[in-house]
Amino acid sequence: MCGIVGVLGKHEASPTLVEALKRLEYRGYDSAGIATLNDGHLDRRRAVGKLVNLSDLLVHEPLPGKAGIGHTRWATHGAPTLGNTHPHRAGPVAVVHNGIIENYRELRADLGEKGIGFDTDTDTETVALLTKLYLDLGLAPVDAAKATLDRLEGAYALAFLFDGEPDLMIAARKGSPLAIGHGDGEVYVGSDAIALGPFTDRITYLEEGDIAVLTRESVTITDANGELANREVRTIKIDSTQVDKGGHKHFMAKEIAEQPVVIGEALRHYLSDDGRDVLLPGAEIDFADLDRMTMVACGTAYYACLTAKYWFEQLAEMPVEVDIASEFRYREPPIPARNGALFVSQSGETADTLAAMRYCEGRAAKVLSVVNVAESSIARESDIALPILAGTEIGVASTKAFTCQLTVLLLLALKAAKDRGTRTPDEIADTLSKLRGLPAIINHTLELDPAFKNAARQLAEAESALFLGRGLMYPLALEGALKLKEISYIHAEAYASGELKHGPIALIDNRMPVVVMAPCDNLFDKTVSNMQEVMARGGKVMLITDHAGATAADEGAWMLITMPEVDPVLTPILYALPAQLLAYHTAVAKGTDADQPRNLAKSVTVE
């Protein structure tokens, strides 16, 4: 969602704020703005659209001052207009906000009864106006901010800046992540540590309900009960190169290319020295103590869970149910006593997934998470948090995080198989040996990029597309359709191949590309039958398969992409690449923004 930053520094704040916002733009790019204090006086600059528009504005209208706050917006309440762009200001206070103020209508009504008018359509303006009201009533800035926070309902990360207070900033977190960076006579605020990486490696993560009063020399944090809180200062490592494109046209292209390396890193982290066993450093779990698993996630992470369901059930003979996080807790599902709950999130801050996890706390026997951000809320609140070690992922459409999620989930399934005695040590070691060889196979697949680029040129002309898969390929078909929708804006749907006759076949004509993901496995012949049904009705089939599959079933195919052969259990990880590369090159062919697709943001921290 939105990204917020703040700085109380020794140098001009505007360049620092813009640099930090560049590192947060993946969170929202509808508009951007900054506010600074210069000689104790507030001023601001705002621009609609991407951050470059704000940068251009600051060239012509510089904004001096050594204290400031900034914001890059993903619109929730109110269209992306200049008036709705943050920071919002009401007299002597400026505010930036990530989240949703759920009771803003009631607050607006209350303010309206007091004769206070509104200039925007946003929920955030109420925060600024309410703070100004308390200031006008004689409260000091800190007290006015706290009085305002006491009245807010919903999810928020907030930063306040006050006219006449050049050494004061207030930050608050409830439901949305917020980090404080500690410098030498400087202090920073950011939605995540990525934003602060160029300026400091000393980070404090605010907990739920925390309020921080910041000066250049002090940070005072109170918890949800108003008690002083001693939050840990952590030293983090964020490689600045991770947020550069590294010579690629897009972050997405770079992150696709990084997959062999990051998967290799994940394997080194979780495998024993001899490579024959799965280790969970710093975590203890015996899957023999659990009867079943519940897996919960959103978006691409949800498809990773759907894939893991096949692995856990086939390898470990462990029943698994998979739920969409945004629906899970509203069903109020019963959680049996010997039930494990596993939550998957790239950011570790996904609001719906976090809420679902909190529902399971005290109900599930064990709460596990698979996350990319080790210091995230989901990681901190889990019994066991398993990092995927994908590194910073900037592209909105998840790529390397997805394949690393799959890798860690497969390792968990193999650990469960060992614990439950459903696979012998030699069988597990054999699968792990093949898994260790997967990065090299992925490298070979990346060399097929020209074939995917050619196929994408054809796909770019379509208005709609259909993806089909069976077994382990069904979740990958879902992921392929999602990727295409996300970044190329082509309508796409995915179905289990066997469901084709139960409705989707009505859509088939010579204008509807049908992407079939089908390695030559025990379900291949059935998938070929579904392909024949499509081709018999004039449908255009793009078959993605291995050499054996291509030899057996290329006749009549509109396009054929031949993948390397790999053990069937590993096919979901490998076949994630066709889903990614087809979508990426289709987006490039259509001229859409692969990194920052319209209406989407990387981290969804609101419901």
N, C-alpha and C positions, 0 to 999 in steps of 0.2 A: 504494500500500500504506500502511502505517503512516506517521504523521508524527511527527517528534521535534523538540524545541526545547530550548534551554538558555540561561541567562543568568547572568553574573556582573556585577551591577550596583550602582548607588548607591542605588536605591530598592527598594521592596517588589517582589519577583519575581513573586508570584502574578498580579497583573493583567497584567503583561507576558507571562507564559507563556500565560494564557488567551487574550489577544488574538492571540498568534502561533498558537496552536492553532486559533482560529477560521478563520484563513487557510489552515490545513492540513487542515481537517476533510474536504475533498474526498478526501483520501487514505485515510480510514477513519473510521468512526463507530460501531463496535461498542461501544467504551468509551473512557474518557479518564481521565487522572490526572496529577498533578504531585507533585513532591517538592521540598522546600526545606531549606536550612540556616538555622536561627535560633539565634543564640548558639552556633554550632558544632555544633548537634544536628540530625540528620535527622528529618524527619517527612514524611508524605505524605497526600494525599486522592485517592480514586479513585471513579469512578461508572460503572456499566454504561449503555450506550445513548449517545445523542448528547451533545455537549459541554454543552448547556444543563443537563443533569443534574449535571455537575460544577460548573458555575457556581452552581447553586442550593445545592449542598452547601457551597460555600465561603462563601456568605452566612451560613449557620448555624454552620459550623466553619471560621473563617478560618485561613489558613496563612501566618504571618509568615516573613520571611527575605528576604535580598537576593541569594541565590544559589539557583538551582533548575533543574530539568529537567522536561519535560512530554512527553506522548505521547497521540496519538489512534490507536486501534487498528483495523486490519483483520485479523481473526483468521486465523492459519494453523495453529498448534499449540495446541489447546485451545479450548473453547467460550468465547464472550464472557461470562464470569462475573466477579464482583468479584475473586475470587482470582487469575484470570488477567490482570487488568488491570495495565498498566504504570503507574508505574515498579515494577520488582521490587526488593525489598530483601533483603539478607542481612547482618544485623548492621550493620557500619559503612559499607556501600556500597549505593548505589541506581543502577539501570541502566535506560535506555530503549533500545529496539532497533527498527529497521526491517530486515526481511530474514528469512532462514531459516538457522539453525545446522544444517547438514546432519549433523554428527557428534554431535548432542546426546545421542543414546541411548548412545553409547560413553562420553561424558563423564559422563552420569548414572550409568552402571554403575560407572565409576571412583570417583565421589564416594560412591556407595552402599557400595562396599567399604571406604571410610574411615569409614563410620558416619554419613554426612551424609544427612539426609532431605530430602524435597521437599514443598512445599505447593501446587504448581500443576501444570498439565499443559503448560506452555509450554516451548519451547526456550530462551527468554531466561533463565529462572530459573537454568539451569546457568551462565550467564555471571556472574550475581551470586554464586552459591555458590562458583564456582571462584575468583573474585577474593577473596572472604572467606577462602578456604583459604590463598591466598598471603599475605594480610595476617596471618593467624594464624601463618604460618610465619616472620614477621618482616620480610617485604618492605615497602618503602615503597609508598604508594598508586600512584605512577607505575609502579614496577617490577611491582607486583602486576597492574595493568591490562595491561601489556605481556606479562607471562607468560601471562595469560589469553588475550589476542589471539593469541599464538603457537600456541595449541592449537585455535583455532576454524577450522572448515572451512565454507564456504558463502558466503552473501552477507549483508552487514550494514552498517548505519550505527549506531554506538553512541555513547552519552554516559554518562559515569560521574561520580557525585558522592559525596564521602566525608565521613563524620562527622568533625568536628574540623578540616576543611580548607575554610574559607569562601572561600578565594581560589584554588580549584583545580577545574578540570573537565578531563576527558580525553575527546576525541572521536576516533573512528576510522571509516574508510570502506573497505569492500571490496565492490564490486558494487552497493551502494546509494548514492545521491547524498547529499552532505552539504556544507553551506556554513558558513563562519564569517563573522560580521559584526563589524566593528570600530567601536567607539564611543569617546567621550571618557571614558576611565577605566572603560569597560564593554566586555564582549565577549559575543557571542551565537553560538548554534549553531542551525541549522535544516535541515530536509530539503531545502528550496529557498529561494531568495531571496525568494519571495512572503511567507514567514513573517516575514522580517526587515525588509521594506520600511518599516514605520512607525518603525523604530528607527535604521536606518542605511542608507546607500547605498554603503558600502565593504565589499565582499564578497571573500572568498577561497574558491575552490572546491577542496576536497580532491581529490587524485588517487587512483587505485587503490592501496590498500595504505598510505595515509598514516595516521599517528597524530599528533594535535595535543594538546599540553599547554598549557592555557589558564590564564592569570591575568588580572586586570583590566588589567594593564599590559603583558602580553607574550603572544605566540603563538609556540610553538616546534613546528615540524612536521618529522617524520622520514618518509622514504619507505619503500617496501616492503623496502628493503635496510638500513634502520636509519640511513641517512645523512641529515644535515640537508638539508632541502628548502626552497628559496626560492620559495614559491608567490606568484604575482602577486596584488596587491590591486587589484581592479577597481571602478570606479565604475559603478554600475548605475542605471537609472531604472525604477522601478516605480510607476506612477500608482496611488495609493491608491484612486482612484475605480474602478479596474478590478476591485476585489474587493468592490464594493458592487453591489447589485441595481439601482440607478439607477431606482427607482420601479416596477420589474417585480415580479411575484409570485415569480418564480424566476430564478435565474441563467440557466437554460436559455432562458427567454423573452428575457431581455436579450441573450444571446449570439446567438440567432436574429436578433434585430432589428439587431444590429451588423454583420451580414454585408455589406450594401452598402458600408459604410465601410471595413471591413478588406480586402475584396477590392480596393477602389479603392486602398488603401495599397499592397497587394502589386503592383498593376499599375504604380503610379508608381515603385516601387522597381526593377522589372525592365524597363521599357520605355524606349527611347531618347526624347530630347526631342521628336522628331517623331512618336513613337508607331508607327513603321513597323518597328521591329526589337526583338529581345529581347536585353537585356544581362544579364550575370551579374556584378555588381560584386564585384571582388576574387577572381574565379574564372576559370580558363581551362580550357576543355574543347572539343575538336573531335570531334563525334560521328562524323565521317568516319574517325577512327582506331579506332573500335569496330565490331565485327561484330554484336554483340547485347547485350542488357541483361538482367540478373537483378534483379528487384525483390522486396523482402522487407519484411514488416510484420505487424502483428497487428490484429485487430478492424476498426474502421472504417478505419484507415489501410491495411489490406489491401485493402479494397474500393476505396480511392482508387487503389491500384496496379493492380487489375483494370481499372479505367477507363482508366488511363494506358496499359495494354497495347493497347487499341483505338487510342488516339491515336498512339502510337509506331509501331504497325504500319501504320495507315492513312495517316498524314501523312508519316512518315519512312521507311516501308518497312523498319523495323528490327525483327527478331525479338525478342520479349520473353517471358521466363518469369517467372511470379509465384509466390512461395512464402510459405507461412505460416511466420513466424519460429520458432515453437516446434518445427517439424518440420525446418527447413532443414538445420541442421548435422548432425543425426542421420542424414540420408541420405548425408552426406559427398559432396555432388555435385561432379563435376569442374567446374572453372572454366577455360574456354579462355583462351588468352593475350590475345586481343583482346576480352575480355568486360568490360563495365562492370557494377558492382554498385551498386544504389541502395536506400537504406533510408529508410523513412518512419516518423516517430514524433512525436506531438504533444509529449510531454514530453522526448524525447531521452534518456530513461533506461529505456525498456522493456527489461527484462532479456533476454528472448528475442531481440529485435531487435539489441541490443548484442552479444550472443554470436554471432549470425549474421554481423554485420559483422566481428567479430574473426576469424571463420573465413575471410572473404574477403580480409583484409589479407595482402598478399604473394602472393595468387593472382590477384585481379582487376586488370585494367590501370588501373582508376580506381574509387575508392570515393566515392560521392556520398551525401549525406543531405538529406532535406527535413524540417525540424524547426521547432518553434515556440519552443524555448528555445535561444537562440544559444550559451549557455554550457554546454549539457548535455554529457554524456559522448559521445553519438553525434556531436554536432557537432564536438567537440574532436578526436575520433579519425578523422574523415573527411578524405579528400583535399580535398573540396569540400563545404561545408555551406551549404545554401540555406535561409534563414529564410522562413517563410510569413507572418510579420508579423500574425498573428491577434490578438495581445495575450493577456493572461491569460485562460484558459478554466477556469472553476470547475466548471460542471456536469459531472457524470461522463459523461453521454452527449455525445459530441463533436458539435458543430454548426458553428460558425464555423471551427474548425480543419480540419474536413473540406472545406468549400468552398474555403478558402485552400490546402489541400493540392492539391485538384483544379486550382485556378488556376495554381499554380506548376508542377505536372506538365504541364499543357497548354502552358505557356510553354516548358518544357524540350523537349516534343515538337516544337514549332514551331522551336526552336533546332536540334534534330536534323534536321528537314526542310531547313532552310537549309544546314546543314553538309554534308548528304548529297546536296543538289541535287535533292530529290524534289518540292519546291514552289518556284515562282518567288518572287522578292522581292515582286512585286505580290500574289500569292496570300496570302503570309504577312501582308503589310500589311493586306489586306482582312479576314482573320480577326482580326487584332489590333484593327482598328477596331471590329468587332462585339463583341469581348471588352471593349473600353473602355466600350461602351454597356450591358454586362450589369448593373452595379450599379443603374442606373435601372430595368431590367426586374425585378430582384429586389425593389426597393422597391414596384413595382406588385404583385408577387406577394404581398408581405406584407399588402397591402390586402385580399387574399382571406381573411384570417384568419377571419372569421365563417363562411365556407363550410367551412373545415377544422374549426372548432369544432363545427358542426352534424354533419358526417360522423363526427367522433370520438365524439359522443354515441351514435351507432348502433354504432360499432365497439366501444365500451366494454362492450357487452352480450354480445359474442362470447367464446367460450372459446378459439377458435383462428382464425387467419387465414392466408391464402395470398397471397403477392406474386408477380406475374409481370412479366417484362420481356424484351425481345429486344435484342441488340446492346448499345449503350451503356447501355440501360436495365436490362440484367441486373444489373450491379453495384449499380445504384440500388435495384432490387428487394431485393437482399440487404441493403443498408443500411436500407431501410424495415422489413424484418422484424426486423433486429437492434434498431433503435430501439424498436419496439413491445415486443419482449421485455424490453429493458433497463429501461424505466421504467414500463410498465403491467402487466408480468408476464402478458401474454396470449401464449400459445404462438403463434408465427408462423414460417412457413417461406417461403423464396423459391426459385423455379425459373426457369430460362430457359423462356420460353413454349413453345418447341418440345418441351420435355421433359414437358409436361403429360400427354401420352398414355402416357408410360413409367412410370406409377405414381401420381403425385399425383392424377390425376383420380378415383381410387378414393375420395378423401376428400370429394369434392364432394357437398354437400347444401344444403338451404335454411338451414342454421345456420352455414355456412362462408362468411364474407365473402372475396371474392377481389379484391384491389387490383391493378389493371392500370395500369402506368405506360407510356404509349404516345403520345408526340408523333407527329404525322402525318409520318413519315419513310418511307424506302424499304422498311421492314419492317412498316409499319403494317397493311397488308392481311393479312399472315400473323398478326399479333397479334389482329386482329378475328376471324379464324377460330377462334383459341384461345378467345376470349371466347364465341363462339357455342357451342362445345363445353361450356363451363361453364354457360351459361344453359339449354342444352338439358337439363341434368341438375338443374335447379332451383337452381343456384348463384346467389349474389348478387354481382354485379360492381360494384365501385366503379372507374369509369374516370377516370383522370387524364390529360388530353390537352390539346391546344390547340384553337383555334376550328375549324380544318379537320377535326381528328379528331372533335370533338364533333358537327359537322354530318354527318359520314359514318357515325358508329357509336354514337350515343347510344341508339338504339332497344333497349329491353329492359334497359338498365343500371339497376341498383338505385340508384346515385348517380353523379352526374357533377360533376367539378370541372374547369373550363376554365382552363387556364394561358395566359399570354402566349406568343406565337409567338417563336421564337428560332432562330438558325442551328443545324442539327443537331449540329454539333461542340460546341456550348455546352450542350446539353440536360442532361448529367449535373450540371453546376453548378447550373442552375436547378431541376432536379427533385429536388435534395437537399432543397429547402424543403418540398415535400409530405411527404417521409419524416419530416422533423423535426416539422412542425406537427401531422400526424396523431398521431404518438406523444405529443407534448407534451399536446395537448388530451385525448387518451384517458387519459393518466395523471391529469390534473386531474379529469376526469369520474369516474374510479375512486377518487380520493382517495389515490393513491400519491404518494411523494415524487419529483418529477421531477429534483431536483438530486442527491439522495442515495439512489438505488435500493438495495434490500437486496442484500447480498452482493457489491456491486461497489465498486471504488475507482477513482479517476481515473488514477493512475500505478501501473502494474504493474511493480514493481522486483524481483519474485521470479519464479522459474520456476513 
